[in-house]
Amino acid sequence: NRATGNRWAAAAAGLAALSDVKLVYESLADLRPDIPLALIGVGSLCCFINFLRRRSPVSFIACAILIALLPLVHSTGVLPAAMMLTCLAVSALIPSDGRLSRPYLLACATLAVATVAIFVLRKPIMDGVIPTRVPLAYQLIGRHDMSAILSGMAHGGLLWKLAEERQRWVSYFLPGNLPQLLFLLAGLLALLRAAWQRSSQRARWLWLPAGWIVGILALTVTDPHFTSTHLFSLIAMGYVMAGVGWALLLEGSRGTVPGTPAVLALAVLAFLGFGLRTAQASFDVYQGVHQGVSRAAVRSLLAR
């Protein structure tokens, strides 16, 4: 609620995240590093939004600590870190009051340098934080040769890379997460429209979309693996961004349910999500019932 400034937008963003099929399934199946990255990324973004609204030094320090933690969790922490550092840069270089703050610029620059340094030195840092006696030869088995992977990605060409990225996003959102995709796009467009129409407050609405877009570009350019789970952090932070955008669409709706097109749109998305979940559940039950496996076969299998 503090992040969006509107309880209805906050509820919609929370519902979008909690009903995200991919996010929920992967969270229950396995604690991938993408899940902690999403939680830390959302936490850092909420702290930063609170800092911008209240100018609380505690919020900025908490945001800085969380951003610095991202590279230590996993190498893909560079994606939410890129988004957050872009958000800080835009807010510092294009201040809403039109006046640059040297202390704030220095703080943002120091945080950016520290984050890059932690990412470069993450291996010796982690070896110091979590000492290991596993021989280096065994450690190398699970490591990727990133230079070879990136070289192969470059040889694949731009069109091949874009096609793979398209497949990544399609597999994440379609068909089960279509309402989430529409929610994200509507919130993003609302922020971009506000930045275009309210030129005097352009920086106030531009930093979030700019950060999210840079995060997606970082994913597209640097990620050689096309697993959809690498989207978790950016999409989770995107829900916060979209909530802020929907708060603009729901202006004047605090405390009561307004009869506005924005609320009707949220209702349509909710019913669409409910319909897709019901259809998926029915299909899963149908597949389970019609597998052609008899009870006798199951009993014989359990008896072995």
Disulfide bonds with the S-S distance in Angstrom:
none
